[in-house]
Amino acid sequence: MESSKAMDSNQFIFDVLENTLHDIKAPVSVIFSAIQALESFRGKNIENGKTFIETAKTSCMSIMRMIQETYETERFLNGRFVPKCVNQNIIALIRSYICSLRPLAYKQNIDILFETEIQEKIMAADKILIERIIYNLVSNSIKYAPRNSTVTVHLYEGEGSIFIDVKDEGDGISDNFLNSLFDRFFVAPENFSPLNTGLGLPIVKQIVSILNGSVFVKENKHTGNCFIISVELPVRIADEKEIQESLKYDLFCDNMVQTMLIG
């Protein structure tokens, strides 16, 4: 009986997920079409908007790829999901993505600061997975940081690893709940809100696990207003077979995106 209920629950989750993913395509397609129309308009001050147009276009393409990757949820949950890695400068990747996240913090007058002890580190990295890690950590920090404060993303190198620390000036959480922080749907009582799904950090943990890394709370000062979550990712170089598989997947996603936009 319990097994049957679990199967029904899982099926319901997948049904909702599939419907949601399908519905997301429509507004993204409209946004992308509007951007294309704007690009063809030769009016005044169009130059000033080009940077934002490119950012929006890139975001749309990333969303489309995330939709396709989410369709692979069954493989993901059963441990058969394979990251699509190519060798790239992970410092530049993270720096560029953080720039696109700054508008998230404007409403609360929060500054997102990027610090790095190394300027270049070529390693195997799945761009979408890395961005999802950064997005969830930074957006989580913004959610709990006080107004007029700073969220800091700090990169440094360890022995065979890259570390990503995300620090905010919030109060942290009670030490009693630290062991539950990465559990699905967990929200600390002091942070409860109907808008908090309790999925951001568990998603980070799952992605980091796929990348053979680790994630942990590095600092949780209630009196010093300092909360740091650290991600450790192993440094490795992708082989030629892995790179070719990733490029083939990128081509597949590009073709899928164009089909979605046309259809």
FENCOR-V827024 format. One record per residue. RES is the residue in one small letter. SS is DSSP state (H for helix, E for strand, C for the rest). OMEGA is omega in radians with two decimals (999 if undefined). BURIAL is 1 if it has 9 or more other C-alpha atoms within 8 Angstrom, else 0. Layout:
res->{RES RES}
ss->{SS SS}
omega->{OMEGA OMEGA}
burial->{BURIAL BURIAL}
This chain:
res->{m e s s k a m d s n q f i f d v l e n t l h d i k a p v s v i f s a i q a l e s f r g k n i e n g k t f i e t a k t s c m s i m r m i q e t y e t e r f l n g r f v p k c v n q n i i a l i r s y i c s l r p l a y k q n i d i l f e t e i q e k i m a a d k i l i e r i i y n l v s n s i k y a p r n s t v t v h l y e g e g s i f i d v k d e g d g i s d n f l n s l f d r f f v a p e n f s p l n t g l g l p i v k q i v s i l n g s v f v k e n k h t g n c f i i s v e l p v r i a d e k e i q e s l k y d l f c d n m v q t m l i g}
ss->{C H H H H H H H H H H H H H H H H H H H H H H H H H H H H H H H H H H H H H H H C C C C C H H H H H H H H H H H H H H H H H H H H H H H H H C C H H H H H C C C C C C C C E E E E H H H H H H H H H H H H H H H H H C C C C E E E E E E C C C C C E E E E C H H H H H H H H H H H H H H H H H H C C C C C E E E E E E E E E C C E E E E E E E E C C C C C C H H H H H H C C C C C C C C H H H C C C C C C C C H H H H H H H H H H H C C C E E E E E E E E C C C C E E E E E E E E E C C C C C H H H H H H H H H H H H H H H H H H H H H H H C}
omega->{-3.14 3.13 3.13 3.12 3.14 3.13 3.11 3.14 3.13 3.13 3.11 3.14 -3.14 3.12 3.12 -3.13 -3.12 3.13 3.14 3.14 3.13 -3.10 3.13 -3.08 -3.03 -3.14 3.12 3.11 3.12 3.12 -3.09 3.12 3.12 3.10 3.12 3.11 3.14 3.13 -3.11 -3.14 -3.10 -3.11 -3.13 3.03 3.14 3.14 -3.09 -3.08 -3.03 -3.14 -3.14 3.09 3.14 3.10 3.14 -3.14 3.12 3.12 3.11 3.13 3.12 3.11 3.14 -3.14 3.11 3.08 3.14 -3.13 3.13 3.04 3.13 -3.07 -3.12 3.10 -3.14 -3.07 -3.11 3.05 -3.12 3.11 -3.12 3.09 3.11 -3.00 2.91 3.12 -3.11 3.13 -3.06 3.11 3.12 3.13 -3.09 3.13 -3.12 -3.10 3.14 3.09 -3.13 -3.12 -3.05 3.10 3.12 -3.03 -3.03 -3.05 3.14 -3.12 3.11 3.12 3.05 -3.07 3.10 3.11 3.08 3.11 3.09 -3.08 -3.12 3.03 3.12 -3.13 3.08 -3.11 3.01 -3.03 -3.08 -3.14 3.10 3.13 3.13 3.06 -3.10 -3.12 -3.08 3.14 -3.10 -3.13 3.08 3.12 3.12 -3.10 -3.03 3.13 3.09 3.08 3.10 3.13 -3.08 2.96 -3.06 3.02 -3.03 3.12 3.06 -3.03 3.01 3.14 3.14 -3.08 2.96 3.12 3.07 3.09 3.05 -3.03 2.99 -3.07 3.10 -3.09 -3.09 3.11 3.11 3.13 -3.14 -3.06 -3.07 -3.11 -3.12 -2.98 -3.08 3.07 -3.14 3.08 3.13 3.01 3.13 -3.10 -3.11 -3.14 -3.04 3.05 3.10 -3.13 3.14 -3.10 -3.08 -3.11 -3.03 -3.11 3.04 3.08 3.09 -3.12 -3.11 3.13 -3.14 3.10 3.10 -3.14 3.12 3.10 3.11 3.11 -3.06 3.05 -3.09 -3.10 -3.10 -3.09 3.13 -3.08 -3.10 3.14 -3.13 3.11 -3.08 2.97 -3.08 3.07 3.06 3.13 3.13 3.08 3.08 3.13 3.12 3.10 -3.03 -3.14 -3.14 -3.14 -3.13 3.09 3.13 3.14 3.09 3.13 3.10 3.12 3.09 -3.13 3.11 3.13 3.12 -3.14 -3.13 3.12 3.11 -3.07 3.13 -3.09 999}
burial->{0 0 0 0 0 0 0 0 0 0 0 0 0 0 0 0 0 1 0 0 1 0 0 0 1 0 0 1 1 0 1 1 1 0 1 0 0 0 0 0 0 0 0 0 0 1 0 0 0 0 0 0 1 0 1 1 1 0 0 1 1 1 1 1 1 1 1 1 0 0 0 1 0 0 1 1 0 0 0 0 1 0 0 1 1 1 1 1 1 1 1 1 1 1 1 0 1 1 0 0 1 1 0 0 1 1 0 0 1 1 1 1 0 1 0 1 0 1 0 0 1 1 1 1 1 1 0 0 1 1 1 1 1 1 1 1 1 1 1 1 1 1 0 1 1 1 0 0 1 1 1 1 1 1 1 1 1 0 0 0 1 1 1 1 1 1 1 1 1 1 1 1 1 0 0 0 1 1 0 0 1 1 1 0 0 1 1 1 0 0 0 0 0 0 0 0 1 1 1 1 1 1 1 1 1 0 1 1 1 1 1 0 1 1 1 0 1 0 0 1 1 1 0 0 1 1 1 1 1 1 1 1 1 1 1 0 0 1 0 0 0 1 1 0 1 1 0 0 1 0 0 0 1 0 0 0 1 0 0 1 1 0 0}
